[in-house]
């Protein structure tokens, strides 16, 4: 955790330089937040939401999800999200998007949940616009290519592998941000998770994260594309002073180059568990151990999301804070 005293009101933006000692071809990007208020686009300090699928059969979270599902023989996806500006920043550069769907009756649908977190790069032009654009462009592609064919029960539904759809969704988002304003130095992280049936598909760029809670253990599934992570990978962890200076430097970001390298993951989900998607305003200031203690509680996703963001605020609220909590039972 970074010493709060090291956060200045104004910080310079890194230019594009390639770290000579780091084997990486993508540009280094500083995501230090801008303190300049966008007067033309006022944003609320907090965004939150709760979605339960199917809502009529969702009474408790955690262990009770399994008993509810067993009694009704229907999958349960229950989700809540929080997207806060924090205590220091003047503008919320984060965006998140949640789409969950279910259908009852003789002709049901596979459980479908699409969850996206994007953290716009502060200090660069229009980071909040980049995160909004990227999350929505990516979501539209997944919905068009996967959800709508399922919804309309099209026999000739898209045969493209799902991981390829996820890759194209993020690449489309990258192109949209990159071409929106050629003179703008804009960009964003993007972590997109799709639940389809019991399979979890992920496409990821940047240092937002996805965690899976399984058997009481919180596992970080995605890998950070940051200079801090790269130094740890090569056995040169940063000291506190260095960490404070480089914690915002990304090795990959959406919208910075024409073709971005994208990580993809696929996991078969257990019968019950939880997912957490978050920006570094949460995981950068609240330890994995502390987040695990919050996530393992048998509480509603909304309560868990509140406790996670409260913990980030208690740590100083130095960055925008986004958390999506998904409680599932199949």
Number of C-alpha atoms within 10 A of each C-alpha: 12 17 13 12 6 11 13 7 10 12 13 11 17 16 11 12 10 15 14 8 7 12 9 14 11 18 18 23 27 25 25 22 27 23 15 12 11 13 8 6 9 10 15 10 15 14 14 16 13 16 18 21 21 18 12 7 16 17 12 17 27 20 16 16 25 20 13 20 19 13 9 10 11 19 25 26 26 27 28 22 28 22 26 26 23 23 16 16 21 18 26 25 28 30 31 28 16 20 14 18 17 19 16 9 6 6 7 11 17 16 22 21 22 21 25 26 31 36 35 33 31 27 21 23 17 19 29 25 19 30 28 22 21 32 27 17 19 25 23 15 18 21 16 13 18 21 22 14 15 17 15 9 12 10 8 7 14 16 9 10 9 18 16 11 21 27 21 17 24 28 23 20 27 30 19 19 29 22 14 14 11 9 9 15 18 27 31 39 31 30 29 30 23 23 22 17 15 19 15 16 20 26 25 31 28 26 30 27 26 24 20 21 19 16 11 14 15 20 15 16 15 22 15 20 21 21 25 22 19 18 14 11 10 9 9 11 14 17 8 12 11 12 17 17 17 18 19 23 23 26 25 28 31 34 27 23 17 13 13 17 15 20 15 18 14 16 12 11 18 15 14 21 23 26 23 24 27 31 29 23 24 28 22 19 21 19 13 17 11 12 20 18 13 18 28 19 15 15 17 20 27 22 16 24 28 18 15 28 25 16 19 27 22 13 16 15 22 22 28 30 31 33 28 29 27 27 25 27 25 20
